[in-house]
Amino acid sequence: MSEPHSKVEDLGSRTFNGPFAVVWALFLFVLFGVVGVRLRNALLVCWVRGTDAYLHHGIRVLKGQPLKFSDGVSVPKLPATLTFFAVFVVMVGGLSFLLLFALRSYERRFRSRRSENA
């Protein structure tokens, strides 16, 4: 009788099935908190008040809830929510995609070298 054929998982699946997934999630959480929120606030001001208000008049989003611009005007909820989710999806999805692409490229490159040496 023939033995069952064991399917080898790709490097991306093996990586995210281990403890690296927790480290990756923490990295994304910290990166989003440091970079993503600032990017979202800049995009929010540019969208609602215009780029001139952000670049030349110094309008910023103040910390705290409810969100307000630095001139005292309240931030509309719909643009605030949409910019938050857009930056989150682009950062988390984009960085995860780049990581998987790099892992698969690495695996493909070194798997072909292994088969040439064998």
N, CA, C and O atoms as CSV, one atom per row, in Angstrom:
chain,resi,resn,atom,element,x,y,z
A,1,MET,N,N,0.829,-1.173,0.000
A,1,MET,CA,C,0.000,0.000,0.000
A,1,MET,C,C,0.877,1.241,0.000
A,1,MET,O,O,1.974,1.253,0.558
A,2,SER,N,N,0.379,2.258,-0.624
A,2,SER,CA,C,1.145,3.505,-0.670
A,2,SER,C,C,0.842,4.359,0.557
A,2,SER,O,O,-0.267,4.354,1.091
A,3,GLU,N,N,1.844,5.074,0.974
A,3,GLU,CA,C,1.683,5.938,2.144
A,3,GLU,C,C,0.938,7.201,1.741
A,3,GLU,O,O,1.048,7.638,0.595
A,4,PRO,N,N,0.181,7.799,2.660
A,4,PRO,CA,C,-0.524,9.045,2.321
A,4,PRO,C,C,0.479,10.152,2.005
A,4,PRO,O,O,1.514,10.295,2.655
A,5,HIS,N,N,0.143,10.894,1.021
A,5,HIS,CA,C,1.015,11.980,0.558
A,5,HIS,C,C,0.827,13.175,1.479
A,5,HIS,O,O,-0.267,13.736,1.544
A,6,SER,N,N,1.875,13.574,2.194
A,6,SER,CA,C,1.754,14.716,3.107
A,6,SER,C,C,1.993,16.005,2.332
A,6,SER,O,O,2.991,16.149,1.626
A,7,LYS,N,N,1.072,16.922,2.475
A,7,LYS,CA,C,1.167,18.198,1.775
A,7,LYS,C,C,1.938,19.179,2.650
A,7,LYS,O,O,1.593,19.388,3.813
A,8,VAL,N,N,2.974,19.772,2.090
A,8,VAL,CA,C,3.794,20.730,2.819
A,8,VAL,C,C,3.148,22.111,2.683
A,8,VAL,O,O,2.855,22.563,1.576
A,9,GLU,N,N,2.931,22.774,3.824
A,9,GLU,CA,C,2.355,24.111,3.806
A,9,GLU,C,C,3.401,25.115,3.346
A,9,GLU,O,O,4.598,24.929,3.568
A,10,ASP,N,N,2.937,26.177,2.705
A,10,ASP,CA,C,3.874,27.205,2.277
A,10,ASP,C,C,4.373,27.995,3.489
A,10,ASP,O,O,3.826,27.890,4.587
A,11,LEU,N,N,5.409,28.776,3.263
A,11,LEU,CA,C,6.063,29.498,4.351
A,11,LEU,C,C,5.133,30.513,5.008
A,11,LEU,O,O,5.201,30.715,6.220
A,12,GLY,N,N,4.269,31.151,4.229
A,12,GLY,CA,C,3.324,32.111,4.797
A,12,GLY,C,C,2.361,31.460,5.774
A,12,GLY,O,O,2.096,32.008,6.844
A,13,SER,N,N,1.834,30.296,5.416
A,13,SER,CA,C,0.918,29.586,6.317
A,13,SER,C,C,1.630,29.102,7.566
A,13,SER,O,O,1.098,29.208,8.670
A,14,ARG,N,N,2.823,28.575,7.396
A,14,ARG,CA,C,3.577,28.115,8.565
A,14,ARG,C,C,3.919,29.273,9.491
A,14,ARG,O,O,3.900,29.120,10.712
A,15,THR,N,N,4.228,30.420,8.920
A,15,THR,CA,C,4.600,31.586,9.731
A,15,THR,C,C,3.421,32.076,10.553
A,15,THR,O,O,3.569,32.330,11.749
A,16,PHE,N,N,2.252,32.214,9.936
A,16,PHE,CA,C,1.099,32.765,10.646
A,16,PHE,C,C,0.375,31.751,11.513
A,16,PHE,O,O,-0.535,32.128,12.251
A,17,ASN,N,N,0.742,30.484,11.452
A,17,ASN,CA,C,0.167,29.494,12.361
A,17,ASN,C,C,0.947,29.393,13.665
A,17,ASN,O,O,0.507,28.709,14.589
A,18,GLY,N,N,2.074,30.046,13.758
A,18,GLY,CA,C,2.911,29.985,14.953
A,18,GLY,C,C,2.772,31.241,15.803
A,18,GLY,O,O,1.851,32.034,15.607
A,19,PRO,N,N,3.677,31.412,16.733
A,19,PRO,CA,C,3.628,32.571,17.622
A,19,PRO,C,C,3.944,33.888,16.907
A,19,PRO,O,O,3.711,34.959,17.466
A,20,PHE,N,N,4.466,33.823,15.692
A,20,PHE,CA,C,4.756,35.048,14.951
A,20,PHE,C,C,3.498,35.855,14.684
A,20,PHE,O,O,3.562,37.079,14.571
A,21,ALA,N,N,2.362,35.195,14.583
A,21,ALA,CA,C,1.106,35.902,14.321
A,21,ALA,C,C,0.800,36.910,15.425
A,21,ALA,O,O,0.315,38.006,15.142
A,22,VAL,N,N,1.074,36.556,16.673
A,22,VAL,CA,C,0.845,37.469,17.791
A,22,VAL,C,C,1.809,38.646,17.717
A,22,VAL,O,O,1.417,39.792,17.939
A,23,VAL,N,N,3.065,38.363,17.406
A,23,VAL,CA,C,4.069,39.425,17.277
A,23,VAL,C,C,3.698,40.361,16.131
A,23,VAL,O,O,3.822,41.579,16.255
A,24,TRP,N,N,3.246,39.794,15.022
A,24,TRP,CA,C,2.853,40.602,13.864
A,24,TRP,C,C,1.655,41.485,14.215
A,24,TRP,O,O,1.627,42.658,13.842
A,25,ALA,N,N,0.680,40.946,14.918
A,25,ALA,CA,C,-0.491,41.735,15.313
A,25,ALA,C,C,-0.093,42.874,16.255
A,25,ALA,O,O,-0.597,43.988,16.118
A,26,LEU,N,N,0.799,42.611,17.201
A,26,LEU,CA,C,1.268,43.669,18.097
A,26,LEU,C,C,2.042,44.739,17.325
A,26,LEU,O,O,1.880,45.930,17.589
A,27,PHE,N,N,2.876,44.325,16.382
A,27,PHE,CA,C,3.613,45.269,15.553
A,27,PHE,C,C,2.656,46.175,14.781
A,27,PHE,O,O,2.840,47.391,14.744
A,28,LEU,N,N,1.636,45.580,14.166
A,28,LEU,CA,C,0.664,46.369,13.409
A,28,LEU,C,C,-0.116,47.308,14.327
A,28,LEU,O,O,-0.404,48.444,13.949
A,29,PHE,N,N,-0.457,46.845,15.524
A,29,PHE,CA,C,-1.187,47.669,16.488
A,29,PHE,C,C,-0.365,48.894,16.878
A,29,PHE,O,O,-0.884,50.010,16.893
A,30,VAL,N,N,0.907,48.693,17.191
A,30,VAL,CA,C,1.781,49.804,17.585
A,30,VAL,C,C,2.011,50.738,16.399
A,30,VAL,O,O,1.953,51.958,16.553
A,31,LEU,N,N,2.270,50.182,15.232
A,31,LEU,CA,C,2.504,51.005,14.049
A,31,LEU,C,C,1.279,51.838,13.703
A,31,LEU,O,O,1.399,53.009,13.343
A,32,PHE,N,N,0.105,51.232,13.813
A,32,PHE,CA,C,-1.117,51.985,13.525
A,32,PHE,C,C,-1.314,53.091,14.553
A,32,PHE,O,O,-1.749,54.189,14.204
A,33,GLY,N,N,-1.003,52.817,15.806
A,33,GLY,CA,C,-1.140,53.838,16.841
A,33,GLY,C,C,-0.166,54.991,16.661
A,33,GLY,O,O,-0.500,56.138,16.959
A,34,VAL,N,N,1.022,54.702,16.181
A,34,VAL,CA,C,2.044,55.742,16.036
A,34,VAL,C,C,1.894,56.487,14.701
A,34,VAL,O,O,1.896,57.718,14.671
A,35,VAL,N,N,1.767,55.751,13.622
A,35,VAL,CA,C,1.758,56.369,12.289
A,35,VAL,C,C,0.342,56.521,11.743
A,35,VAL,O,O,-0.005,57.564,11.190
A,36,GLY,N,N,-0.468,55.489,11.896
A,36,GLY,CA,C,-1.787,55.470,11.270
A,36,GLY,C,C,-2.726,56.552,11.761
A,36,GLY,O,O,-3.444,57.159,10.966
A,37,VAL,N,N,-2.730,56.801,13.057
A,37,VAL,CA,C,-3.641,57.815,13.607
A,37,VAL,C,C,-3.234,59.204,13.121
A,37,VAL,O,O,-4.095,60.028,12.811
A,38,ARG,N,N,-1.939,59.466,13.053
A,38,ARG,CA,C,-1.482,60.771,12.550
A,38,ARG,C,C,-1.822,60.947,11.074
A,38,ARG,O,O,-2.249,62.022,10.652
A,39,LEU,N,N,-1.630,59.889,10.296
A,39,LEU,CA,C,-1.979,59.940,8.880
A,39,LEU,C,C,-3.481,60.137,8.709
A,39,LEU,O,O,-3.918,60.918,7.864
A,40,ARG,N,N,-4.255,59.437,9.500
A,40,ARG,CA,C,-5.707,59.576,9.437
A,40,ARG,C,C,-6.143,60.994,9.784
A,40,ARG,O,O,-7.032,61.538,9.129
A,41,ASN,N,N,-5.533,61.607,10.804
A,41,ASN,CA,C,-5.886,62.968,11.176
A,41,ASN,C,C,-5.531,63.957,10.072
A,41,ASN,O,O,-6.297,64.882,9.799
A,42,ALA,N,N,-4.382,63.772,9.438
A,42,ALA,CA,C,-3.991,64.651,8.339
A,42,ALA,C,C,-4.961,64.508,7.164
A,42,ALA,O,O,-5.386,65.504,6.578
A,43,LEU,N,N,-5.304,63.275,6.830
A,43,LEU,CA,C,-6.265,63.053,5.740
A,43,LEU,C,C,-7.635,63.621,6.080
A,43,LEU,O,O,-8.326,64.154,5.211
A,44,LEU,N,N,-8.021,63.508,7.328
A,44,LEU,CA,C,-9.323,64.016,7.767
A,44,LEU,C,C,-9.397,65.534,7.617
A,44,LEU,O,O,-10.392,66.060,7.118
A,45,VAL,N,N,-8.362,66.233,8.043
A,45,VAL,CA,C,-8.345,67.696,7.899
A,45,VAL,C,C,-8.346,68.083,6.425
A,45,VAL,O,O,-9.065,68.996,6.017
A,46,CYS,N,N,-7.537,67.387,5.626
A,46,CYS,CA,C,-7.478,67.700,4.195
A,46,CYS,C,C,-8.817,67.440,3.509
A,46,CYS,O,O,-9.203,68.183,2.607
A,47,TRP,N,N,-9.520,66.402,3.924
A,47,TRP,CA,C,-10.797,66.071,3.303
A,47,TRP,C,C,-11.893,67.056,3.718
A,47,TRP,O,O,-12.628,67.557,2.867
A,48,VAL,N,N,-12.005,67.330,5.002
A,48,VAL,CA,C,-13.116,68.145,5.495
A,48,VAL,C,C,-12.844,69.633,5.309
A,48,VAL,O,O,-13.730,70.367,4.871
A,49,ARG,N,N,-11.642,70.090,5.632
A,49,ARG,CA,C,-11.345,71.523,5.617
A,49,ARG,C,C,-10.506,71.954,4.420
A,49,ARG,O,O,-10.403,73.147,4.136
A,50,GLY,N,N,-9.904,70.995,3.715
A,50,GLY,CA,C,-9.086,71.324,2.556
A,50,GLY,C,C,-7.598,71.291,2.892
A,50,GLY,O,O,-7.197,71.440,4.047
A,51,THR,N,N,-6.803,71.094,1.864
A,51,THR,CA,C,-5.358,71.014,2.078
A,51,THR,C,C,-4.776,72.347,2.530
A,51,THR,O,O,-3.783,72.377,3.257
A,52,ASP,N,N,-5.384,73.444,2.105
A,52,ASP,CA,C,-4.898,74.762,2.511
A,52,ASP,C,C,-5.008,74.938,4.030
A,52,ASP,O,O,-4.119,75.515,4.656
A,53,ALA,N,N,-6.093,74.443,4.614
A,53,ALA,CA,C,-6.270,74.553,6.065
A,53,ALA,C,C,-5.202,73.751,6.800
A,53,ALA,O,O,-4.704,74.187,7.838
A,54,TYR,N,N,-4.845,72.582,6.269
A,54,TYR,CA,C,-3.832,71.752,6.934
A,54,TYR,C,C,-2.428,72.311,6.720
A,54,TYR,O,O,-1.650,72.424,7.668
A,55,LEU,N,N,-2.109,72.656,5.490
A,55,LEU,CA,C,-0.741,73.041,5.156
A,55,LEU,C,C,-0.402,74.485,5.530
A,55,LEU,O,O,0.715,74.768,5.963
A,56,HIS,N,N,-1.367,75.400,5.363
A,56,HIS,CA,C,-1.045,76.814,5.544
A,56,HIS,C,C,-1.638,77.440,6.804
A,56,HIS,O,O,-1.046,78.356,7.374
A,57,HIS,N,N,-2.798,76.955,7.244
A,57,HIS,CA,C,-3.449,77.552,8.415
A,57,HIS,C,C,-3.200,76.756,9.696
A,57,HIS,O,O,-3.578,77.203,10.778
A,58,GLY,N,N,-2.585,75.610,9.593
A,58,GLY,CA,C,-2.218,74.830,10.774
A,58,GLY,C,C,-3.377,74.179,11.502
A,58,GLY,O,O,-3.281,73.928,12.704
A,59,ILE,N,N,-4.471,73.899,10.805
A,59,ILE,CA,C,-5.612,73.227,11.427
A,59,ILE,C,C,-5.245,71.762,11.641
A,59,ILE,O,O,-4.783,71.095,10.716
A,60,ARG,N,N,-5.446,71.272,12.833
A,60,ARG,CA,C,-5.155,69.884,13.193
A,60,ARG,C,C,-6.347,69.303,13.949
A,60,ARG,O,O,-7.252,70.031,14.359
A,61,VAL,N,N,-6.336,67.983,14.128
A,61,VAL,CA,C,-7.348,67.309,14.935
A,61,VAL,C,C,-6.801,67.208,16.354
A,61,VAL,O,O,-5.687,66.727,16.562
A,62,LEU,N,N,-7.587,67.661,17.327
A,62,LEU,CA,C,-7.170,67.618,18.725
A,62,LEU,C,C,-7.399,66.233,19.308
A,62,LEU,O,O,-8.304,65.513,18.884
A,63,LYS,N,N,-6.579,65.864,20.281
A,63,LYS,CA,C,-6.757,64.576,20.956
A,63,LYS,C,C,-7.994,64.650,21.845
A,63,LYS,O,O,-8.417,65.723,22.275
A,64,GLY,N,N,-8.556,63.475,22.104
A,64,GLY,CA,C,-9.712,63.397,22.986
A,64,GLY,C,C,-10.993,63.154,22.222
A,64,GLY,O,O,-11.031,63.179,20.992
A,65,GLN,N,N,-12.034,62.920,22.986
A,65,GLN,CA,C,-13.354,62.671,22.412
A,65,GLN,C,C,-14.309,63.715,22.920
A,65,GLN,O,O,-14.189,64.060,24.096
A,66,PRO,N,N,-15.224,64.245,22.188
A,66,PRO,CA,C,-15.391,64.082,20.738
A,66,PRO,C,C,-14.279,64.808,19.980
A,66,PRO,O,O,-13.675,65.756,20.481
A,67,LEU,N,N,-14.029,64.340,18.769
A,67,LEU,CA,C,-12.966,64.930,17.957
A,67,LEU,C,C,-13.329,66.351,17.561
A,67,LEU,O,O,-14.459,66.636,17.163
A,68,LYS,N,N,-12.345,67.235,17.681
A,68,LYS,CA,C,-12.509,68.634,17.267
A,68,LYS,C,C,-11.271,69.078,16.523
A,68,LYS,O,O,-10.166,68.590,16.758
A,69,PHE,N,N,-11.486,70.022,15.614
A,69,PHE,CA,C,-10.358,70.650,14.953
A,69,PHE,C,C,-9.750,71.672,15.897
A,69,PHE,O,O,-10.378,72.066,16.880
A,70,SER,N,N,-8.540,72.098,15.605
A,70,SER,CA,C,-7.843,73.024,16.499
A,70,SER,C,C,-8.483,74.410,16.536
A,70,SER,O,O,-8.136,75.215,17.400
A,71,ASP,N,N,-9.401,74.707,15.632
A,71,ASP,CA,C,-10.113,75.982,15.686
A,71,ASP,C,C,-11.458,75.858,16.404
A,71,ASP,O,O,-12.240,76.809,16.410
A,72,GLY,N,N,-11.739,74.693,17.011
A,72,GLY,CA,C,-12.937,74.502,17.819
A,72,GLY,C,C,-14.123,73.871,17.111
A,72,GLY,O,O,-15.114,73.541,17.763
A,73,VAL,N,N,-14.055,73.693,15.811
A,73,VAL,CA,C,-15.160,73.101,15.052
A,73,VAL,C,C,-15.153,71.591,15.257
A,73,VAL,O,O,-14.094,70.965,15.234
A,74,SER,N,N,-16.336,71.003,15.458
A,74,SER,CA,C,-16.448,69.553,15.628
A,74,SER,C,C,-16.164,68.836,14.311
A,74,SER,O,O,-16.465,69.339,13.228
A,75,VAL,N,N,-15.580,67.657,14.435
A,75,VAL,CA,C,-15.272,66.832,13.269
A,75,VAL,C,C,-16.512,66.018,12.916
A,75,VAL,O,O,-17.089,65.378,13.794
A,76,PRO,N,N,-16.944,66.026,11.633
A,76,PRO,CA,C,-18.075,65.188,11.230
A,76,PRO,C,C,-17.762,63.704,11.430
A,76,PRO,O,O,-16.637,63.264,11.193
A,77,LYS,N,N,-18.758,62.941,11.864
A,77,LYS,CA,C,-18.528,61.527,12.203
A,77,LYS,C,C,-18.275,60.647,10.986
A,77,LYS,O,O,-17.420,59.763,11.033
A,78,LEU,N,N,-18.996,60.873,9.911
A,78,LEU,CA,C,-18.827,60.013,8.734
A,78,LEU,C,C,-17.413,60.105,8.148
A,78,LEU,O,O,-16.786,59.067,7.941
A,79,PRO,N,N,-16.891,61.298,7.873
A,79,PRO,CA,C,-15.508,61.353,7.377
A,79,PRO,C,C,-14.497,60.800,8.379
A,79,PRO,O,O,-13.514,60.178,7.976
A,80,ALA,N,N,-14.720,61.014,9.680
A,80,ALA,CA,C,-13.801,60.488,10.693
A,80,ALA,C,C,-13.777,58.966,10.665
A,80,ALA,O,O,-12.712,58.352,10.731
A,81,THR,N,N,-14.952,58.364,10.567
A,81,THR,CA,C,-15.049,56.905,10.530
A,81,THR,C,C,-14.444,56.348,9.247
A,81,THR,O,O,-13.700,55.367,9.284
A,82,LEU,N,N,-14.757,56.967,8.119
A,82,LEU,CA,C,-14.246,56.467,6.841
A,82,LEU,C,C,-12.726,56.586,6.741
A,82,LEU,O,O,-12.068,55.676,6.238
A,83,THR,N,N,-12.167,57.693,7.214
A,83,THR,CA,C,-10.715,57.821,7.151
A,83,THR,C,C,-10.033,56.836,8.096
A,83,THR,O,O,-8.964,56.313,7.778
A,84,PHE,N,N,-10.642,56.578,9.253
A,84,PHE,CA,C,-10.075,55.598,10.188
A,84,PHE,C,C,-10.013,54.221,9.538
A,84,PHE,O,O,-8.962,53.579,9.544
A,85,PHE,N,N,-11.131,53.762,8.977
A,85,PHE,CA,C,-11.156,52.432,8.373
A,85,PHE,C,C,-10.292,52.362,7.111
A,85,PHE,O,O,-9.670,51.332,6.851
A,86,ALA,N,N,-10.244,53.435,6.331
A,86,ALA,CA,C,-9.419,53.420,5.119
A,86,ALA,C,C,-7.935,53.281,5.466
A,86,ALA,O,O,-7.223,52.479,4.863
A,87,VAL,N,N,-7.480,54.061,6.434
A,87,VAL,CA,C,-6.067,53.980,6.822
A,87,VAL,C,C,-5.780,52.626,7.460
A,87,VAL,O,O,-4.721,52.045,7.221
A,88,PHE,N,N,-6.703,52.117,8.266
A,88,PHE,CA,C,-6.516,50.810,8.904
A,88,PHE,C,C,-6.395,49.705,7.858
A,88,PHE,O,O,-5.480,48.884,7.922
A,89,VAL,N,N,-7.307,49.683,6.904
A,89,VAL,CA,C,-7.301,48.629,5.886
A,89,VAL,C,C,-6.048,48.720,5.011
A,89,VAL,O,O,-5.434,47.700,4.698
A,90,VAL,N,N,-5.674,49.927,4.622
A,90,VAL,CA,C,-4.501,50.081,3.762
A,90,VAL,C,C,-3.233,49.678,4.515
A,90,VAL,O,O,-2.382,48.981,3.963
A,91,MET,N,N,-3.101,50.111,5.767
A,91,MET,CA,C,-1.884,49.778,6.519
A,91,MET,C,C,-1.806,48.295,6.847
A,91,MET,O,O,-0.810,47.642,6.535
A,92,VAL,N,N,-2.835,47.763,7.465
A,92,VAL,CA,C,-2.805,46.365,7.895
A,92,VAL,C,C,-2.826,45.420,6.693
A,92,VAL,O,O,-2.033,44.481,6.619
A,93,GLY,N,N,-3.719,45.671,5.776
A,93,GLY,CA,C,-3.791,44.816,4.593
A,93,GLY,C,C,-2.556,44.923,3.725
A,93,GLY,O,O,-2.032,43.913,3.256
A,94,GLY,N,N,-2.087,46.148,3.509
A,94,GLY,CA,C,-0.913,46.346,2.670
A,94,GLY,C,C,0.344,45.742,3.254
A,94,GLY,O,O,1.099,45.072,2.548
A,95,LEU,N,N,0.580,45.972,4.547
A,95,LEU,CA,C,1.780,45.411,5.168
A,95,LEU,C,C,1.718,43.891,5.256
A,95,LEU,O,O,2.737,43.221,5.085
A,96,SER,N,N,0.542,43.341,5.520
A,96,SER,CA,C,0.400,41.878,5.560
A,96,SER,C,C,0.613,41.284,4.168
A,96,SER,O,O,1.254,40.243,4.022
A,97,PHE,N,N,0.079,41.944,3.159
A,97,PHE,CA,C,0.294,41.481,1.784
A,97,PHE,C,C,1.772,41.515,1.426
A,97,PHE,O,O,2.295,40.561,0.850
A,98,LEU,N,N,2.450,42.613,1.765
A,98,LEU,CA,C,3.880,42.706,1.477
A,98,LEU,C,C,4.680,41.637,2.208
A,98,LEU,O,O,5.626,41.081,1.649
A,99,LEU,N,N,4.308,41.342,3.456
A,99,LEU,CA,C,4.995,40.295,4.200
A,99,LEU,C,C,4.798,38.931,3.537
A,99,LEU,O,O,5.756,38.179,3.359
A,100,LEU,N,N,3.562,38.618,3.175
A,100,LEU,CA,C,3.308,37.333,2.514
A,100,LEU,C,C,4.023,37.251,1.164
A,100,LEU,O,O,4.558,36.201,0.809
A,101,PHE,N,N,4.033,38.338,0.423
A,101,PHE,CA,C,4.734,38.359,-0.860
A,101,PHE,C,C,6.227,38.121,-0.659
A,101,PHE,O,O,6.845,37.355,-1.398
A,102,ALA,N,N,6.803,38.780,0.345
A,102,ALA,CA,C,8.237,38.597,0.620
A,102,ALA,C,C,8.526,37.163,1.061
A,102,ALA,O,O,9.516,36.570,0.631
A,103,LEU,N,N,7.670,36.604,1.912
A,103,LEU,CA,C,7.883,35.225,2.361
A,103,LEU,C,C,7.778,34.238,1.209
A,103,LEU,O,O,8.582,33.310,1.116
A,104,ARG,N,N,6.809,34.422,0.340
A,104,ARG,CA,C,6.657,33.499,-0.786
A,104,ARG,C,C,7.782,33.657,-1.800
A,104,ARG,O,O,8.228,32.674,-2.391
A,105,SER,N,N,8.242,34.886,-2.005
A,105,SER,CA,C,9.378,35.088,-2.901
A,105,SER,C,C,10.631,34.436,-2.333
A,105,SER,O,O,11.390,33.796,-3.061
A,106,TYR,N,N,10.844,34.599,-1.039
A,106,TYR,CA,C,11.988,33.982,-0.361
A,106,TYR,C,C,11.912,32.466,-0.488
A,106,TYR,O,O,12.903,31.812,-0.814
A,107,GLU,N,N,10.731,31.912,-0.229
A,107,GLU,CA,C,10.567,30.462,-0.305
A,107,GLU,C,C,10.786,29.956,-1.738
A,107,GLU,O,O,11.440,28.933,-1.940
A,108,ARG,N,N,10.250,30.658,-2.712
A,108,ARG,CA,C,10.394,30.244,-4.106
A,108,ARG,C,C,11.861,30.294,-4.534
A,108,ARG,O,O,12.339,29.407,-5.243
A,109,ARG,N,N,12.561,31.325,-4.104
A,109,ARG,CA,C,13.961,31.472,-4.488
A,109,ARG,C,C,14.823,30.372,-3.889
A,109,ARG,O,O,15.647,29.779,-4.586
A,110,PHE,N,N,14.641,30.096,-2.609
A,110,PHE,CA,C,15.497,29.115,-1.960
A,110,PHE,C,C,15.024,27.686,-2.176
A,110,PHE,O,O,15.818,26.758,-2.023
A,111,ARG,N,N,13.763,27.473,-2.525
A,111,ARG,CA,C,13.315,26.133,-2.875
A,111,ARG,C,C,13.913,25.720,-4.200
A,111,ARG,O,O,14.287,24.560,-4.378
A,112,SER,N,N,14.010,26.667,-5.146
A,112,SER,CA,C,14.595,26.331,-6.453
A,112,SER,C,C,16.097,26.054,-6.305
A,112,SER,O,O,16.633,25.203,-7.015
A,113,ARG,N,N,16.772,26.746,-5.409
A,113,ARG,CA,C,18.197,26.475,-5.171
A,113,ARG,C,C,18.392,25.112,-4.523
A,113,ARG,O,O,19.335,24.387,-4.840
A,114,ARG,N,N,17.478,24.772,-3.602
A,114,ARG,CA,C,17.576,23.465,-2.945
A,114,ARG,C,C,17.394,22.337,-3.939
A,114,ARG,O,O,18.095,21.328,-3.866
A,115,SER,N,N,16.446,22.496,-4.885
A,115,SER,CA,C,16.214,21.448,-5.856
A,115,SER,C,C,17.362,21.350,-6.859
A,115,SER,O,O,17.632,20.264,-7.372
A,116,GLU,N,N,18.050,22.471,-7.151
A,116,GLU,CA,C,19.198,22.439,-8.050
A,116,GLU,C,C,20.382,21.717,-7.387
A,116,GLU,O,O,21.121,20.993,-8.054
A,117,ASN,N,N,20.558,21.916,-6.079
A,117,ASN,CA,C,21.675,21.281,-5.359
A,117,ASN,C,C,21.423,19.805,-5.087
A,117,ASN,O,O,22.373,19.045,-4.896
A,118,ALA,N,N,20.178,19.391,-5.066
A,118,ALA,CA,C,19.869,17.991,-4.729
A,118,ALA,C,C,20.045,17.058,-5.894
A,118,ALA,O,O,19.823,15.855,-5.760
